[in-house]
Structure formats: C-alpha cells, structure tokens
C-alpha cells in the first residue's frame, strides 16, 4: 500500500511568496505524519518536497522532488498513483478544497471530507450557523464584510477573525474602550468573547464513525504586529472537562456533515471550542470545525500506542475503531520549537 503526504508549504505552495506564518506548523505536521506512518507494516510512504523547502524525513520515507512551478501537476500525478493521500493545507482562499478536488479528479483517494463538507467547515460563519441549528452552543456573532465599519452596538470584548482563516491567523480581541477597529480587506467573523479554556479536539472519522481523541488546551502567543498566533498545546488535565469536550466535538462533526448534505468525512477533523468554568457545560462554546489535519496530530501521535495514520486508513476503509479513543496520551508541544517531541513514541520499527 502506498501513502502520499502533501503539505502545502513544503510542497511548493509558498513558491514566489517567501515564508509564511503557517510554515512552522506545516513542516511539523508533514514530518509528524511521515514519522507516524513508518509504524505501519508494508506501507510505502512518499512526501512531496519543494527544492526551497527541504524537509528532514525519517529513514524509509521517499521525498518526491517538486520542481519550481509544478506543485499542482506533481500533486495530481502522485495522488493518482497512491492508495491514499493526506492533504495538509489551509482552508484560506479555498486552498484545501482545491487540492483535495485535484487529487480526486486525478483518481486519487484522499483522507478528507467531501467537497461540500470542506466548503462549509472552511466558512466560519456557515459553520457556526450549522452548529447552532443543531442545538450546539456557539458564541453570538455576525459577518463583518470586507471594508465595512465595525457594527454599532456590538458588545465588547469581542473577537474578530478572517472568515476563512486558520491557526489564529489575524485573530484579534477588541476590548471595551478600544478605538474602532480598522476595516479589513477580507470578510471577517466577529463574535462575543467567550471566557474559559481554549481547547481543540481531534477526531478520526470514517464511515459512520467519529472517534474524538484526548483534547488539548490550545496555547497562543502575541504577534509583533498585533493579534495572536497558535503556539502549541498541552493535555487537558480535568477529566470531566475532557469528556465534555469530546462529546461536543463528536456532535459538531455530525452537525456540519448533516448541514453539508454529505456523509461523515474520512480522516482527521479538528474542533475548536471554549470550555467555561461551569461543570454542567452551560458556558461551553464551539467555535470552529477544521476539515483537515491539525497541529494536534504532533502531540497525539507522539503519545499514541498505535499509528494514527493507520487508524485513519482503517476508519476510511470501514473498519471498527473501538479502542482508538484510548490509544493516545497527549504530549505538550510548541510549534516554534524543534520537533524532538516526535522521538518519544513514534518512529518505532514497523510491525
């Protein structure tokens, strides 16, 4: 069996644009997937790698060179010859949806949701609407169109973020007394600030199965130009809070799949939320659904007793995943740090 790993930053997506704030996360995820996949007996692993984005890959993994200007051509050709493809890319500007569609058009099988699932989950406002319609708790909010003024009377503190952004990109808190925020060149979602613990839950999905893995508290850092960026994660220590998070995540994936008019996605889906202080969960809020591999893979794979790539393939193939929920003991990690965390449990011999 052959697995192709495509990560947008390292496979040529950044060509001509220099580096990107997403590059450290992308590199970390690409290598984590490759290392984790080496645990699967009989799996041939190929990673698309652009010449200007060298990637340190483990032994036994093949780097398939991407010549300048040929990212999309190489992706189509490589995915058509693979049994499964993992696409790691941002939803921004339709990048994720486009790459997944190209693989499928070439005859490749992708561990990802349907096009309609990716489109809906990639739109933060549409996602919140779908979640609310299904009875899940979400922050009050609205769309602020590109170049539009801040809506009069919208309560602060509030959060403003791109309607299709990722990784906390261009996410700002607007506090009481702050001057009126400048207009943005893109549509934003603005929403009421929700106090509590910022948590991400990764789910392995396939067939009729959604398996929420142990949640991670999300860590953020202030950026030099303002706003905040995703910095890493650490395990959620409160068992009851973790159980609430996992239950909310499963409901969220089902809600978005239903609203998209599609079956459940295959592969990896991340759900971001705020867990409030109340033990009954009445202050919890679901924020976003990420229809792609998330950086939490790094932490969860490092503490997993089995290959998470193998579990994704199994789920997509309709196999039961009864024990998958308890296969991980998450590790704390930082995006900007060296990926030495990967040496903990992953990368053990195949078999």
C-alpha positions in Angstrom: 0.0 0.0 0.0 1.3 3.5 -0.9 0.6 6.7 1.0 1.2 10.2 -0.4 1.7 13.1 2.0 1.2 16.6 0.6 1.7 19.6 2.8 1.1 23.0 1.1 4.0 25.0 2.5 6.7 22.3 2.0 5.3 21.0 -1.4 5.6 24.3 -3.3 2.6 26.3 -2.2 4.8 29.1 -1.0 6.7 29.5 -4.2 7.2 33.1 -5.1 5.7 34.4 -1.8 8.6 33.8 0.6 7.9 32.2 4.0 4.6 32.1 5.7 3.4 32.2 9.3 1.9 28.7 8.6 5.3 27.3 7.6 6.5 26.0 11.0 3.1 24.3 11.6 3.2 22.8 8.2 6.7 21.4 8.5 5.9 20.0 11.9 2.8 18.2 10.6 4.4 16.9 7.5 7.2 15.3 9.3 4.9 14.0 12.1 2.7 12.3 9.6 5.7 10.7 7.8 7.2 9.5 11.1 3.9 8.1 12.3 3.3 6.3 9.0 6.6 4.4 9.3 4.9 2.4 12.1 2.6 0.8 9.5 3.9 -2.5 8.2 4.1 -2.7 4.5 3.3 0.9 3.9 5.3 2.8 1.2 5.4 6.5 2.1 6.1 9.3 -0.3 6.2 13.0 0.6 6.2 15.9 -1.9 9.0 18.3 -1.2 9.9 21.5 -3.0 13.6 22.3 -3.5 13.4 25.5 -1.5 11.6 23.9 1.4 13.9 20.9 2.5 12.3 18.6 5.0 14.1 16.2 7.3 12.3 12.9 6.8 12.8 9.6 8.6 14.6 6.6 7.0 12.4 4.7 4.7 10.4 7.7 3.6 10.8 8.9 0.0 11.0 12.6 -0.8 9.4 13.2 -4.2 11.0 16.4 -5.6 8.7 19.2 -6.8 10.3 21.3 -9.5 9.6 25.1 -9.5 6.1 25.8 -10.9 4.9 22.2 -10.8 3.3 21.8 -7.4 -0.2 21.2 -8.8 0.9 18.9 -11.6 3.0 16.8 -9.2 0.2 16.5 -6.7 -2.2 15.2 -9.3 0.3 12.8 -10.7 1.5 11.5 -7.4 -2.0 11.1 -5.9 -3.2 9.1 -8.9 -0.6 6.5 -8.2 -1.2 6.3 -4.4 -3.6 4.2 -2.5 -4.3 7.0 -0.1 -3.4 10.7 0.1 -3.2 13.0 3.1 -3.6 16.7 2.1 -2.4 19.2 4.7 -3.4 22.7 3.7 -5.2 25.8 5.0 -8.8 26.5 4.1 -7.8 30.1 3.3 -8.8 31.2 -0.2 -10.0 27.7 -1.0 -6.5 26.1 -1.0 -7.6 23.0 0.9 -10.7 22.4 -1.2 -8.8 22.9 -4.4 -6.0 20.4 -3.6 -8.4 17.7 -2.4 -10.5 18.2 -5.5 -7.4 17.9 -7.8 -6.4 14.6 -6.1 -9.9 13.2 -6.6 -10.1 14.4 -10.2 -6.9 12.5 -10.9 -8.4 9.3 -9.4 -6.7 9.5 -6.0 -8.4 8.6 -2.7 -8.0 11.3 -0.1 -8.4 11.0 3.6 -10.7 14.0 3.8 -14.3 15.1 3.8 -16.5 15.7 0.8 -16.1 19.0 -1.1 -19.3 20.3 0.5 -18.1 19.4 4.0 -14.8 21.2 3.4 -16.5 24.3 1.9 -18.9 24.6 4.8 -16.4 24.0 7.5 -14.0 26.4 5.8 -16.5 29.2 6.3 -16.6 30.2 10.0 -20.0 31.9 9.8 -21.6 29.0 7.9 -20.1 26.6 10.4 -21.5 28.4 13.4 -24.9 28.6 11.7 -24.9 24.8 11.2 -23.8 24.2 14.8 -26.5 26.5 16.2 -29.1 24.9 14.0 -28.2 21.5 15.5 -28.5 22.9 19.0 -24.9 23.2 19.9 -23.7 26.2 22.0 -21.9 28.8 19.9 -20.8 32.5 20.5 -23.2 35.2 19.3 -21.7 36.9 16.2 -22.0 38.0 12.7 -20.2 38.7 9.5 -18.3 41.9 9.0 -18.0 42.3 5.2 -14.7 43.5 3.7 -14.1 47.2 4.2 -17.2 47.5 6.4 -17.2 49.6 9.6 -17.5 48.0 13.0 -21.2 47.4 13.6 -22.7 49.9 16.1 -23.7 48.5 19.4 -21.8 45.2 19.1 -20.7 44.3 22.6 -17.1 44.1 23.7 -14.9 42.3 24.4 -15.3 40.7 21.1 -13.2 38.5 18.7 -12.5 39.4 15.1 -11.0 36.9 12.7 -11.0 36.1 9.0 -14.0 34.2 7.8 -11.7 31.5 6.3 -8.5 31.9 8.4 -6.5 29.2 10.2 -4.2 28.9 13.2 -5.4 32.1 14.9 -4.3 34.0 11.8 -5.2 37.7 12.0 -7.3 37.0 15.1 -7.7 40.0 17.5 -9.5 40.7 20.7 -11.4 44.0 20.7 -11.8 45.2 24.2 -14.1 47.8 25.8 -12.6 51.3 25.2 -10.5 50.2 22.2 -10.7 52.5 19.3 -12.9 51.4 16.4 -11.1 48.6 14.6 -9.8 49.3 11.2 -11.6 47.8 8.3 -10.3 44.6 6.8 -9.7 43.7 3.1 -11.5 40.4 3.7 -14.7 39.3 5.2 -14.4 38.7 9.0 -16.5 36.9 11.6 -16.9 39.0 14.7 -18.2 37.2 17.8 -18.7 37.7 21.5 -15.7 36.9 23.6 -16.2 33.6 25.5 -14.2 33.2 28.7 -12.7 29.9 29.6 -10.2 27.3 28.4 -9.4 27.2 24.7 -9.4 23.6 23.7 -9.0 21.6 20.5 -10.3 18.1 19.9 -9.1 16.0 17.0 -11.5 13.3 15.6 -10.7 10.3 13.5 -13.7 9.8 11.1 -14.8 7.3 8.6 -18.0 5.5 7.5 -20.4 6.1 10.4 -17.7 6.6 13.0 -16.4 9.7 14.8 -13.8 9.0 17.4 -12.8 12.0 19.5 -9.2 11.8 20.7 -8.0 13.3 24.0 -8.4 17.1 24.0 -5.6 19.6 24.1 -5.5 23.0 25.6 -4.5 25.5 22.9 -1.7 27.9 23.6 -1.4 31.3 21.8 1.3 33.9 21.7 1.1 37.6 20.9 2.4 38.5 17.5 4.7 41.6 16.9 2.2 43.3 14.6 -0.7 42.7 16.9 -3.1 39.8 17.3 -2.2 36.3 18.3 -0.9 33.2 16.8 -1.2 29.5 17.6 1.8 28.4 19.6 1.2 24.8 20.7 -0.8 22.7 23.1 -0.8 20.7 26.3 -3.1 18.0 27.7 -6.3 19.0 29.4 -5.9 17.8 33.0 -9.5 17.9 34.1 -11.1 14.6 33.2 -14.7 15.8 33.3 -13.8 18.8 31.1 -12.1 16.5 28.7 -15.2 14.3 28.5 -17.4 17.4 27.8 -15.0 18.4 25.0 -15.0 15.1 23.3 -18.8 14.9 23.4 -19.2 18.4 21.9 -16.6 17.6 19.2 -18.5 14.5 18.0 -21.7 16.4 17.9 -20.1 19.2 16.0 -18.7 16.9 13.3 -22.1 15.3 12.8 -23.8 18.7 12.7 -21.6 20.0 9.9 -21.8 16.8 7.9 -25.5 16.9 8.1 -25.7 20.6 7.1 -23.3 19.9 4.2 -25.7 17.3 2.9 -22.9 14.7 2.9 -21.9 11.6 4.9 -19.3 11.8 7.6 -15.8 12.9 6.5 -12.9 10.4 6.4 -9.6 11.1 8.0 -8.9 13.8 10.5 -11.2 16.7 11.7 -10.4 19.2 14.4 -13.0 21.0 16.6 -12.1 24.2 18.5 -14.1 25.3 21.5 -14.1 27.2 24.7 -14.8 25.3 27.9 -16.4 27.5 30.6 -16.0 27.2 34.3 -19.3 25.6 35.0 -19.2 21.8 35.3 -22.6 21.4 33.7 -21.1 22.8 30.5 -23.6 25.7 30.1 -20.8 28.1 29.4 -19.1 25.9 26.8 -19.0 27.2 23.2 -18.0 25.5 20.0 -16.0 27.9 17.8 -14.9 26.2 14.6 -14.6 22.9 12.8 -11.3 22.3 10.9 -11.8 19.9 7.9 -8.2 18.8 7.8 -5.2 17.6 9.8 -4.5 19.9 12.7 -1.2 20.5 14.6 -2.6 18.5 17.5 -1.5 15.4 15.4 2.1 16.1 16.6 1.1 15.8 20.2 -1.3 12.9 19.8 1.0 10.8 17.6 3.9 11.3 20.0 1.8 9.7 22.7 0.0 7.1 20.7 0.4 3.3 21.2 -0.6 2.7 17.5 -0.1 4.6 14.3 -2.8 7.4 13.8 -2.3 7.2 10.1 -3.2 3.5 10.3 -6.3 4.4 12.2 -7.4 6.9 9.6 -7.0 4.4 6.8 -8.8 1.8 8.9 -11.7 4.2 9.5 -11.9 5.2 5.8 -12.0 1.5 5.0 -15.0 0.9 7.2 -13.1 -1.0 9.9 -14.2 -0.7 13.6 -12.2 1.7 15.8 -13.4 0.5 19.3 -10.1 1.1 21.1 -8.9 4.2 19.1 -10.3 6.7 21.7 -7.9 5.5 24.4 -4.8 5.0 22.2 -3.2 8.4 23.0 -1.6 10.1 25.9 -1.0 13.6 24.6 2.3 15.4 25.0 2.8 19.1 25.4 4.5 20.8 22.4 5.4 24.2 21.0 5.1 25.0 17.3 8.3 27.1 17.2 10.4 24.5 18.9 12.4 21.6 17.4 10.3 18.6 16.7 12.2 16.4 19.1 8.8 15.5 20.6 8.4 13.1 17.7 11.1 10.9 19.1 9.0 9.9 22.1 6.9 7.1 20.8 6.6 7.5 17.1 9.2 6.2 14.7 9.4 2.8 16.3 10.1 -0.2 13.9 7.3 -1.3 11.6 5.1 -4.2 12.5 
